Amino acid sequence: MDIAQELLNPMQVSKWTGLSRGALAQLRYKGQGPAFIKLTPKTVRYLRADVERWIRASVQHRTGEPVH
């Protein structure tokens, strides 16, 4: 599969995860969100597999677990 088809922009990730684009930007700033790619200083993309991996890593089994 062409890697360009696997790249998601912040709006697509926002719709998929339910997080706002601002929340995604804050996660990028804090180093807490899914891995991302900066194609240019203003162009951010995410690999679909990285977002899926981040979502799976966020699974919790009780409320007292720390969030990554």
mmCIF file of the N, C-alpha and C atoms, coordinates in Angstrom:
data_MODEL
# 
_entry.id   MODEL 
# 
loop_
_atom_site.group_PDB 
_atom_site.id 
_atom_site.type_symbol 
_atom_site.label_atom_id 
_atom_site.label_alt_id 
_atom_site.label_comp_id 
_atom_site.label_asym_id 
_atom_site.label_entity_id 
_atom_site.label_seq_id 
_atom_site.pdbx_PDB_ins_code 
_atom_site.Cartn_x 
_atom_site.Cartn_y 
_atom_site.Cartn_z 
_atom_site.occupancy 
_atom_site.B_iso_or_equiv 
_atom_site.pdbx_formal_charge 
_atom_site.auth_seq_id 
_atom_site.auth_comp_id 
_atom_site.auth_asym_id 
_atom_site.auth_atom_id 
_atom_site.pdbx_PDB_model_num 
ATOM 1   N N  . MET A 1 1  ? 0.844   -1.181 0.000  1.00 0.00 ? 1  MET A N  1 
ATOM 2   C CA . MET A 1 1  ? 0.000   0.000  0.000  1.00 0.00 ? 1  MET A CA 1 
ATOM 3   C C  . MET A 1 1  ? 0.891   1.247  0.000  1.00 0.00 ? 1  MET A C  1 
ATOM 4   N N  . ASP A 1 2  ? 0.464   2.245  -0.710 1.00 0.00 ? 2  ASP A N  1 
ATOM 5   C CA . ASP A 1 2  ? 1.174   3.516  -0.804 1.00 0.00 ? 2  ASP A CA 1 
ATOM 6   C C  . ASP A 1 2  ? 1.155   4.213  0.559  1.00 0.00 ? 2  ASP A C  1 
ATOM 7   N N  . ILE A 1 3  ? 2.327   4.650  1.033  1.00 0.00 ? 3  ILE A N  1 
ATOM 8   C CA . ILE A 1 3  ? 2.407   5.292  2.356  1.00 0.00 ? 3  ILE A CA 1 
ATOM 9   C C  . ILE A 1 3  ? 1.544   6.547  2.430  1.00 0.00 ? 3  ILE A C  1 
ATOM 10  N N  . ALA A 1 4  ? 1.355   7.235  1.313  1.00 0.00 ? 4  ALA A N  1 
ATOM 11  C CA . ALA A 1 4  ? 0.526   8.451  1.324  1.00 0.00 ? 4  ALA A CA 1 
ATOM 12  C C  . ALA A 1 4  ? -0.908  8.122  1.748  1.00 0.00 ? 4  ALA A C  1 
ATOM 13  N N  . GLN A 1 5  ? -1.374  6.929  1.465  1.00 0.00 ? 5  GLN A N  1 
ATOM 14  C CA . GLN A 1 5  ? -2.725  6.526  1.872  1.00 0.00 ? 5  GLN A CA 1 
ATOM 15  C C  . GLN A 1 5  ? -2.786  6.240  3.369  1.00 0.00 ? 5  GLN A C  1 
ATOM 16  N N  . GLU A 1 6  ? -1.649  6.024  3.985  1.00 0.00 ? 6  GLU A N  1 
ATOM 17  C CA . GLU A 1 6  ? -1.586  5.744  5.408  1.00 0.00 ? 6  GLU A CA 1 
ATOM 18  C C  . GLU A 1 6  ? -1.375  7.006  6.246  1.00 0.00 ? 6  GLU A C  1 
ATOM 19  N N  . LEU A 1 7  ? -1.114  8.141  5.589  1.00 0.00 ? 7  LEU A N  1 
ATOM 20  C CA . LEU A 1 7  ? -0.904  9.400  6.307  1.00 0.00 ? 7  LEU A CA 1 
ATOM 21  C C  . LEU A 1 7  ? -2.238  10.071 6.600  1.00 0.00 ? 7  LEU A C  1 
ATOM 22  N N  . LEU A 1 8  ? -2.412  10.490 7.843  1.00 0.00 ? 8  LEU A N  1 
ATOM 23  C CA . LEU A 1 8  ? -3.629  11.172 8.263  1.00 0.00 ? 8  LEU A CA 1 
ATOM 24  C C  . LEU A 1 8  ? -3.282  12.579 8.712  1.00 0.00 ? 8  LEU A C  1 
ATOM 25  N N  . ASN A 1 9  ? -4.130  13.535 8.377  1.00 0.00 ? 9  ASN A N  1 
ATOM 26  C CA . ASN A 1 9  ? -3.906  14.894 8.867  1.00 0.00 ? 9  ASN A CA 1 
ATOM 27  C C  . ASN A 1 9  ? -4.578  15.030 10.236 1.00 0.00 ? 9  ASN A C  1 
ATOM 28  N N  . PRO A 1 10 ? -4.263  16.096 10.968 1.00 0.00 ? 10 PRO A N  1 
ATOM 29  C CA . PRO A 1 10 ? -4.848  16.252 12.308 1.00 0.00 ? 10 PRO A CA 1 
ATOM 30  C C  . PRO A 1 10 ? -6.377  16.230 12.331 1.00 0.00 ? 10 PRO A C  1 
ATOM 31  N N  . MET A 1 11 ? -7.030  16.750 11.311 1.00 0.00 ? 11 MET A N  1 
ATOM 32  C CA . MET A 1 11 ? -8.490  16.736 11.287 1.00 0.00 ? 11 MET A CA 1 
ATOM 33  C C  . MET A 1 11 ? -9.010  15.291 11.218 1.00 0.00 ? 11 MET A C  1 
ATOM 34  N N  . GLN A 1 12 ? -8.371  14.458 10.411 1.00 0.00 ? 12 GLN A N  1 
ATOM 35  C CA . GLN A 1 12 ? -8.786  13.064 10.313 1.00 0.00 ? 12 GLN A CA 1 
ATOM 36  C C  . GLN A 1 12 ? -8.586  12.338 11.641 1.00 0.00 ? 12 GLN A C  1 
ATOM 37  N N  . VAL A 1 13 ? -7.452  12.589 12.293 1.00 0.00 ? 13 VAL A N  1 
ATOM 38  C CA . VAL A 1 13 ? -7.191  11.966 13.600 1.00 0.00 ? 13 VAL A CA 1 
ATOM 39  C C  . VAL A 1 13 ? -8.178  12.493 14.634 1.00 0.00 ? 13 VAL A C  1 
ATOM 40  N N  . SER A 1 14 ? -8.498  13.760 14.553 1.00 0.00 ? 14 SER A N  1 
ATOM 41  C CA . SER A 1 14 ? -9.473  14.359 15.448 1.00 0.00 ? 14 SER A CA 1 
ATOM 42  C C  . SER A 1 14 ? -10.834 13.673 15.322 1.00 0.00 ? 14 SER A C  1 
ATOM 43  N N  . LYS A 1 15 ? -11.290 13.491 14.099 1.00 0.00 ? 15 LYS A N  1 
ATOM 44  C CA . LYS A 1 15 ? -12.583 12.825 13.869 1.00 0.00 ? 15 LYS A CA 1 
ATOM 45  C C  . LYS A 1 15 ? -12.545 11.382 14.350 1.00 0.00 ? 15 LYS A C  1 
ATOM 46  N N  . TRP A 1 16 ? -11.428 10.714 14.142 1.00 0.00 ? 16 TRP A N  1 
ATOM 47  C CA . TRP A 1 16 ? -11.293 9.305  14.512 1.00 0.00 ? 16 TRP A CA 1 
ATOM 48  C C  . TRP A 1 16 ? -11.275 9.132  16.029 1.00 0.00 ? 16 TRP A C  1 
ATOM 49  N N  . THR A 1 17 ? -10.542 9.999  16.729 1.00 0.00 ? 17 THR A N  1 
ATOM 50  C CA . THR A 1 17 ? -10.358 9.821  18.166 1.00 0.00 ? 17 THR A CA 1 
ATOM 51  C C  . THR A 1 17 ? -11.356 10.604 19.010 1.00 0.00 ? 17 THR A C  1 
ATOM 52  N N  . GLY A 1 18 ? -11.989 11.605 18.426 1.00 0.00 ? 18 GLY A N  1 
ATOM 53  C CA . GLY A 1 18 ? -12.882 12.452 19.197 1.00 0.00 ? 18 GLY A CA 1 
ATOM 54  C C  . GLY A 1 18 ? -12.154 13.564 19.940 1.00 0.00 ? 18 GLY A C  1 
ATOM 55  N N  . LEU A 1 19 ? -10.849 13.671 19.741 1.00 0.00 ? 19 LEU A N  1 
ATOM 56  C CA . LEU A 1 19 ? -10.060 14.746 20.340 1.00 0.00 ? 19 LEU A CA 1 
ATOM 57  C C  . LEU A 1 19 ? -10.056 15.942 19.397 1.00 0.00 ? 19 LEU A C  1 
ATOM 58  N N  . SER A 1 20 ? -10.069 17.125 19.948 1.00 0.00 ? 20 SER A N  1 
ATOM 59  C CA . SER A 1 20 ? -10.011 18.314 19.093 1.00 0.00 ? 20 SER A CA 1 
ATOM 60  C C  . SER A 1 20 ? -8.610  18.435 18.485 1.00 0.00 ? 20 SER A C  1 
ATOM 61  N N  . ARG A 1 21 ? -8.504  19.219 17.441 1.00 0.00 ? 21 ARG A N  1 
ATOM 62  C CA . ARG A 1 21 ? -7.181  19.455 16.846 1.00 0.00 ? 21 ARG A CA 1 
ATOM 63  C C  . ARG A 1 21 ? -6.274  20.179 17.834 1.00 0.00 ? 21 ARG A C  1 
ATOM 64  N N  . GLY A 1 22 ? -6.862  21.054 18.654 1.00 0.00 ? 22 GLY A N  1 
ATOM 65  C CA . GLY A 1 22 ? -6.086  21.731 19.689 1.00 0.00 ? 22 GLY A CA 1 
ATOM 66  C C  . GLY A 1 22 ? -5.553  20.752 20.721 1.00 0.00 ? 22 GLY A C  1 
ATOM 67  N N  . ALA A 1 23 ? -6.376  19.778 21.101 1.00 0.00 ? 23 ALA A N  1 
ATOM 68  C CA . ALA A 1 23 ? -5.925  18.761 22.063 1.00 0.00 ? 23 ALA A CA 1 
ATOM 69  C C  . ALA A 1 23 ? -4.789  17.941 21.464 1.00 0.00 ? 23 ALA A C  1 
ATOM 70  N N  . LEU A 1 24 ? -4.899  17.611 20.182 1.00 0.00 ? 24 LEU A N  1 
ATOM 71  C CA . LEU A 1 24 ? -3.808  16.877 19.516 1.00 0.00 ? 24 LEU A CA 1 
ATOM 72  C C  . LEU A 1 24 ? -2.536  17.714 19.500 1.00 0.00 ? 24 LEU A C  1 
ATOM 73  N N  . ALA A 1 25 ? -2.674  19.010 19.253 1.00 0.00 ? 25 ALA A N  1 
ATOM 74  C CA . ALA A 1 25 ? -1.503  19.895 19.247 1.00 0.00 ? 25 ALA A CA 1 
ATOM 75  C C  . ALA A 1 25 ? -0.858  19.925 20.632 1.00 0.00 ? 25 ALA A C  1 
ATOM 76  N N  . GLN A 1 26 ? -1.664  19.981 21.680 1.00 0.00 ? 26 GLN A N  1 
ATOM 77  C CA . GLN A 1 26 ? -1.128  19.977 23.040 1.00 0.00 ? 26 GLN A CA 1 
ATOM 78  C C  . GLN A 1 26 ? -0.417  18.663 23.342 1.00 0.00 ? 26 GLN A C  1 
ATOM 79  N N  . LEU A 1 27 ? -0.985  17.542 22.891 1.00 0.00 ? 27 LEU A N  1 
ATOM 80  C CA . LEU A 1 27 ? -0.343  16.245 23.089 1.00 0.00 ? 27 LEU A CA 1 
ATOM 81  C C  . LEU A 1 27 ? 0.996   16.188 22.348 1.00 0.00 ? 27 LEU A C  1 
ATOM 82  N N  . ARG A 1 28 ? 1.042   16.748 21.138 1.00 0.00 ? 28 ARG A N  1 
ATOM 83  C CA . ARG A 1 28 ? 2.317   16.791 20.409 1.00 0.00 ? 28 ARG A CA 1 
ATOM 84  C C  . ARG A 1 28 ? 3.336   17.607 21.181 1.00 0.00 ? 28 ARG A C  1 
ATOM 85  N N  . TYR A 1 29 ? 2.911   18.753 21.686 1.00 0.00 ? 29 TYR A N  1 
ATOM 86  C CA . TYR A 1 29 ? 3.802   19.643 22.425 1.00 0.00 ? 29 TYR A CA 1 
ATOM 87  C C  . TYR A 1 29 ? 4.365   18.954 23.670 1.00 0.00 ? 29 TYR A C  1 
ATOM 88  N N  . LYS A 1 30 ? 3.501   18.202 24.354 1.00 0.00 ? 30 LYS A N  1 
ATOM 89  C CA . LYS A 1 30 ? 3.900   17.526 25.581 1.00 0.00 ? 30 LYS A CA 1 
ATOM 90  C C  . LYS A 1 30 ? 4.592   16.188 25.330 1.00 0.00 ? 30 LYS A C  1 
ATOM 91  N N  . GLY A 1 31 ? 4.582   15.726 24.086 1.00 0.00 ? 31 GLY A N  1 
ATOM 92  C CA . GLY A 1 31 ? 5.181   14.432 23.768 1.00 0.00 ? 31 GLY A CA 1 
ATOM 93  C C  . GLY A 1 31 ? 4.361   13.263 24.276 1.00 0.00 ? 31 GLY A C  1 
ATOM 94  N N  . GLN A 1 32 ? 3.040   13.449 24.376 1.00 0.00 ? 32 GLN A N  1 
ATOM 95  C CA . GLN A 1 32 ? 2.178   12.423 24.953 1.00 0.00 ? 32 GLN A CA 1 
ATOM 96  C C  . GLN A 1 32 ? 1.237   11.763 23.950 1.00 0.00 ? 32 GLN A C  1 
ATOM 97  N N  . GLY A 1 33 ? 1.108   12.295 22.778 1.00 0.00 ? 33 GLY A N  1 
ATOM 98  C CA . GLY A 1 33 ? 0.171   11.754 21.802 1.00 0.00 ? 33 GLY A CA 1 
ATOM 99  C C  . GLY A 1 33 ? 0.820   10.736 20.890 1.00 0.00 ? 33 GLY A C  1 
ATOM 100 N N  . PRO A 1 34 ? 0.113   10.383 19.832 1.00 0.00 ? 34 PRO A N  1 
ATOM 101 C CA . PRO A 1 34 ? 0.692   9.450  18.867 1.00 0.00 ? 34 PRO A CA 1 
ATOM 102 C C  . PRO A 1 34 ? 1.895   10.079 18.164 1.00 0.00 ? 34 PRO A C  1 
ATOM 103 N N  . ALA A 1 35 ? 2.810   9.242  17.742 1.00 0.00 ? 35 ALA A N  1 
ATOM 104 C CA . ALA A 1 35 ? 3.958   9.728  16.965 1.00 0.00 ? 35 ALA A CA 1 
ATOM 105 C C  . ALA A 1 35 ? 3.429   10.468 15.740 1.00 0.00 ? 35 ALA A C  1 
ATOM 106 N N  . PHE A 1 36 ? 4.159   11.483 15.318 1.00 0.00 ? 36 PHE A N  1 
ATOM 107 C CA . PHE A 1 36 ? 3.723   12.277 14.176 1.00 0.00 ? 36 PHE A CA 1 
ATOM 108 C C  . PHE A 1 36 ? 4.907   12.607 13.286 1.00 0.00 ? 36 PHE A C  1 
ATOM 109 N N  . ILE A 1 37 ? 4.591   13.081 12.109 1.00 0.00 ? 37 ILE A N  1 
ATOM 110 C CA . ILE A 1 37 ? 5.594   13.440 11.106 1.00 0.00 ? 37 ILE A CA 1 
ATOM 111 C C  . ILE A 1 37 ? 5.400   14.907 10.768 1.00 0.00 ? 37 ILE A C  1 
ATOM 112 N N  . LYS A 1 38 ? 6.478   15.671 10.743 1.00 0.00 ? 38 LYS A N  1 
ATOM 113 C CA . LYS A 1 38 ? 6.417   17.073 10.307 1.00 0.00 ? 38 LYS A CA 1 
ATOM 114 C C  . LYS A 1 38 ? 7.019   17.134 8.908  1.00 0.00 ? 38 LYS A C  1 
ATOM 115 N N  . LEU A 1 39 ? 6.170   17.225 7.916  1.00 0.00 ? 39 LEU A N  1 
ATOM 116 C CA . LEU A 1 39 ? 6.634   17.302 6.534  1.00 0.00 ? 39 LEU A CA 1 
ATOM 117 C C  . LEU A 1 39 ? 7.225   18.666 6.229  1.00 0.00 ? 39 LEU A C  1 
ATOM 118 N N  . THR A 1 40 ? 6.636   19.692 6.815  1.00 0.00 ? 40 THR A N  1 
ATOM 119 C CA . THR A 1 40 ? 7.144   21.063 6.752  1.00 0.00 ? 40 THR A CA 1 
ATOM 120 C C  . THR A 1 40 ? 6.895   21.653 8.138  1.00 0.00 ? 40 THR A C  1 
ATOM 121 N N  . PRO A 1 41 ? 7.406   22.848 8.430  1.00 0.00 ? 41 PRO A N  1 
ATOM 122 C CA . PRO A 1 41 ? 7.148   23.418 9.759  1.00 0.00 ? 41 PRO A CA 1 
ATOM 123 C C  . PRO A 1 41 ? 5.669   23.528 10.126 1.00 0.00 ? 41 PRO A C  1 
ATOM 124 N N  . LYS A 1 42 ? 4.780   23.617 9.148  1.00 0.00 ? 42 LYS A N  1 
ATOM 125 C CA . LYS A 1 42 ? 3.347   23.768 9.427  1.00 0.00 ? 42 LYS A CA 1 
ATOM 126 C C  . LYS A 1 42 ? 2.508   22.580 8.975  1.00 0.00 ? 42 LYS A C  1 
ATOM 127 N N  . THR A 1 43 ? 3.141   21.525 8.505  1.00 0.00 ? 43 THR A N  1 
ATOM 128 C CA . THR A 1 43 ? 2.396   20.372 7.999  1.00 0.00 ? 43 THR A CA 1 
ATOM 129 C C  . THR A 1 43 ? 2.684   19.150 8.854  1.00 0.00 ? 43 THR A C  1 
ATOM 130 N N  . VAL A 1 44 ? 1.677   18.736 9.622  1.00 0.00 ? 44 VAL A N  1 
ATOM 131 C CA . VAL A 1 44 ? 1.787   17.570 10.500 1.00 0.00 ? 44 VAL A CA 1 
ATOM 132 C C  . VAL A 1 44 ? 0.946   16.439 9.916  1.00 0.00 ? 44 VAL A C  1 
ATOM 133 N N  . ARG A 1 45 ? 1.494   15.250 9.951  1.00 0.00 ? 45 ARG A N  1 
ATOM 134 C CA . ARG A 1 45 ? 0.770   14.058 9.520  1.00 0.00 ? 45 ARG A CA 1 
ATOM 135 C C  . ARG A 1 45 ? 1.042   12.952 10.526 1.00 0.00 ? 45 ARG A C  1 
ATOM 136 N N  . TYR A 1 46 ? 0.121   12.009 10.572 1.00 0.00 ? 46 TYR A N  1 
ATOM 137 C CA . TYR A 1 46 ? 0.237   10.844 11.438 1.00 0.00 ? 46 TYR A CA 1 
ATOM 138 C C  . TYR A 1 46 ? 0.141   9.591  10.577 1.00 0.00 ? 46 TYR A C  1 
ATOM 139 N N  . LEU A 1 47 ? 0.949   8.591  10.886 1.00 0.00 ? 47 LEU A N  1 
ATOM 140 C CA . LEU A 1 47 ? 0.782   7.295  10.245 1.00 0.00 ? 47 LEU A CA 1 
ATOM 141 C C  . LEU A 1 47 ? -0.365  6.572  10.949 1.00 0.00 ? 47 LEU A C  1 
ATOM 142 N N  . ARG A 1 48 ? -1.269  6.017  10.168 1.00 0.00 ? 48 ARG A N  1 
ATOM 143 C CA . ARG A 1 48 ? -2.429  5.317  10.723 1.00 0.00 ? 48 ARG A CA 1 
ATOM 144 C C  . ARG A 1 48 ? -1.993  4.289  11.781 1.00 0.00 ? 48 ARG A C  1 
ATOM 145 N N  . ALA A 1 49 ? -0.937  3.533  11.495 1.00 0.00 ? 49 ALA A N  1 
ATOM 146 C CA . ALA A 1 49 ? -0.468  2.498  12.425 1.00 0.00 ? 49 ALA A CA 1 
ATOM 147 C C  . ALA A 1 49 ? -0.010  3.102  13.749 1.00 0.00 ? 49 ALA A C  1 
ATOM 148 N N  . ASP A 1 50 ? 0.602   4.290  13.720 1.00 0.00 ? 50 ASP A N  1 
ATOM 149 C CA . ASP A 1 50 ? 1.050   4.939  14.958 1.00 0.00 ? 50 ASP A CA 1 
ATOM 150 C C  . ASP A 1 50 ? -0.137  5.384  15.806 1.00 0.00 ? 50 ASP A C  1 
ATOM 151 N N  . VAL A 1 51 ? -1.182  5.876  15.163 1.00 0.00 ? 51 VAL A N  1 
ATOM 152 C CA . VAL A 1 51 ? -2.380  6.289  15.901 1.00 0.00 ? 51 VAL A CA 1 
ATOM 153 C C  . VAL A 1 51 ? -3.046  5.062  16.512 1.00 0.00 ? 51 VAL A C  1 
ATOM 154 N N  . GLU A 1 52 ? -3.153  3.983  15.741 1.00 0.00 ? 52 GLU A N  1 
ATOM 155 C CA . GLU A 1 52 ? -3.738  2.748  16.261 1.00 0.00 ? 52 GLU A CA 1 
ATOM 156 C C  . GLU A 1 52 ? -2.935  2.233  17.451 1.00 0.00 ? 52 GLU A C  1 
ATOM 157 N N  . ARG A 1 53 ? -1.612  2.255  17.340 1.00 0.00 ? 53 ARG A N  1 
ATOM 158 C CA . ARG A 1 53 ? -0.732  1.780  18.424 1.00 0.00 ? 53 ARG A CA 1 
ATOM 159 C C  . ARG A 1 53 ? -0.945  2.637  19.679 1.00 0.00 ? 53 ARG A C  1 
ATOM 160 N N  . TRP A 1 54 ? -1.048  3.948  19.520 1.00 0.00 ? 54 TRP A N  1 
ATOM 161 C CA . TRP A 1 54 ? -1.256  4.854  20.639 1.00 0.00 ? 54 TRP A CA 1 
ATOM 162 C C  . TRP A 1 54 ? -2.616  4.593  21.306 1.00 0.00 ? 54 TRP A C  1 
ATOM 163 N N  . ILE A 1 55 ? -3.641  4.380  20.498 1.00 0.00 ? 55 ILE A N  1 
ATOM 164 C CA . ILE A 1 55 ? -4.968  4.085  21.046 1.00 0.00 ? 55 ILE A CA 1 
ATOM 165 C C  . ILE A 1 55 ? -4.919  2.790  21.848 1.00 0.00 ? 55 ILE A C  1 
ATOM 166 N N  . ARG A 1 56 ? -4.311  1.750  21.286 1.00 0.00 ? 56 ARG A N  1 
ATOM 167 C CA . ARG A 1 56 ? -4.228  0.463  21.987 1.00 0.00 ? 56 ARG A CA 1 
ATOM 168 C C  . ARG A 1 56 ? -3.432  0.589  23.285 1.00 0.00 ? 56 ARG A C  1 
ATOM 169 N N  . ALA A 1 57 ? -2.396  1.402  23.287 1.00 0.00 ? 57 ALA A N  1 
ATOM 170 C CA . ALA A 1 57 ? -1.585  1.591  24.488 1.00 0.00 ? 57 ALA A CA 1 
ATOM 171 C C  . ALA A 1 57 ? -2.348  2.362  25.560 1.00 0.00 ? 57 ALA A C  1 
ATOM 172 N N  . SER A 1 58 ? -3.446  3.014  25.185 1.00 0.00 ? 58 SER A N  1 
ATOM 173 C CA . SER A 1 58 ? -4.238  3.805  26.127 1.00 0.00 ? 58 SER A CA 1 
ATOM 174 C C  . SER A 1 58 ? -5.318  2.982  26.824 1.00 0.00 ? 58 SER A C  1 
ATOM 175 N N  . VAL A 1 59 ? -5.447  1.711  26.466 1.00 0.00 ? 59 VAL A N  1 
ATOM 176 C CA . VAL A 1 59 ? -6.458  0.848  27.085 1.00 0.00 ? 59 VAL A CA 1 
ATOM 177 C C  . VAL A 1 59 ? -6.135  0.686  28.568 1.00 0.00 ? 59 VAL A C  1 
ATOM 178 N N  . GLN A 1 60 ? -7.158  0.859  29.393 1.00 0.00 ? 60 GLN A N  1 
ATOM 179 C CA . GLN A 1 60 ? -6.992  0.716  30.841 1.00 0.00 ? 60 GLN A CA 1 
ATOM 180 C C  . GLN A 1 60 ? -8.009  -0.278 31.366 1.00 0.00 ? 60 GLN A C  1 
ATOM 181 N N  . HIS A 1 61 ? -7.687  -0.863 32.518 1.00 0.00 ? 61 HIS A N  1 
ATOM 182 C CA . HIS A 1 61 ? -8.571  -1.858 33.108 1.00 0.00 ? 61 HIS A CA 1 
ATOM 183 C C  . HIS A 1 61 ? -9.166  -1.407 34.434 1.00 0.00 ? 61 HIS A C  1 
ATOM 184 N N  . ARG A 1 62 ? -8.707  -0.268 34.916 1.00 0.00 ? 62 ARG A N  1 
ATOM 185 C CA . ARG A 1 62 ? -9.306  0.311  36.131 1.00 0.00 ? 62 ARG A CA 1 
ATOM 186 C C  . ARG A 1 62 ? -9.023  1.815  36.126 1.00 0.00 ? 62 ARG A C  1 
ATOM 187 N N  . THR A 1 63 ? -9.798  2.553  36.882 1.00 0.00 ? 63 THR A N  1 
ATOM 188 C CA . THR A 1 63 ? -9.697  4.013  36.835 1.00 0.00 ? 63 THR A CA 1 
ATOM 189 C C  . THR A 1 63 ? -8.444  4.558  37.497 1.00 0.00 ? 63 THR A C  1 
ATOM 190 N N  . GLY A 1 64 ? -7.792  3.807  38.365 1.00 0.00 ? 64 GLY A N  1 
ATOM 191 C CA . GLY A 1 64 ? -6.620  4.293  39.074 1.00 0.00 ? 64 GLY A CA 1 
ATOM 192 C C  . GLY A 1 64 ? -5.327  4.207  38.295 1.00 0.00 ? 64 GLY A C  1 
ATOM 193 N N  . GLU A 1 65 ? -5.367  3.665  37.081 1.00 0.00 ? 65 GLU A N  1 
ATOM 194 C CA . GLU A 1 65 ? -4.136  3.536  36.282 1.00 0.00 ? 65 GLU A CA 1 
ATOM 195 C C  . GLU A 1 65 ? -3.721  4.884  35.740 1.00 0.00 ? 65 GLU A C  1 
ATOM 196 N N  . PRO A 1 66 ? -2.421  5.176  35.743 1.00 0.00 ? 66 PRO A N  1 
ATOM 197 C CA . PRO A 1 66 ? -1.953  6.451  35.168 1.00 0.00 ? 66 PRO A CA 1 
ATOM 198 C C  . PRO A 1 66 ? -2.136  6.465  33.653 1.00 0.00 ? 66 PRO A C  1 
ATOM 199 N N  . VAL A 1 67 ? -2.439  7.621  33.119 1.00 0.00 ? 67 VAL A N  1 
ATOM 200 C CA . VAL A 1 67 ? -2.562  7.802  31.673 1.00 0.00 ? 67 VAL A CA 1 
ATOM 201 C C  . VAL A 1 67 ? -1.194  8.187  31.158 1.00 0.00 ? 67 VAL A C  1 
ATOM 202 N N  . HIS A 1 68 ? -0.778  7.603  30.012 1.00 0.00 ? 68 HIS A N  1 
ATOM 203 C CA . HIS A 1 68 ? 0.554   7.917  29.464 1.00 0.00 ? 68 HIS A CA 1 
ATOM 204 C C  . HIS A 1 68 ? 0.603   9.247  28.821 1.00 0.00 ? 68 HIS A C  1 
# 
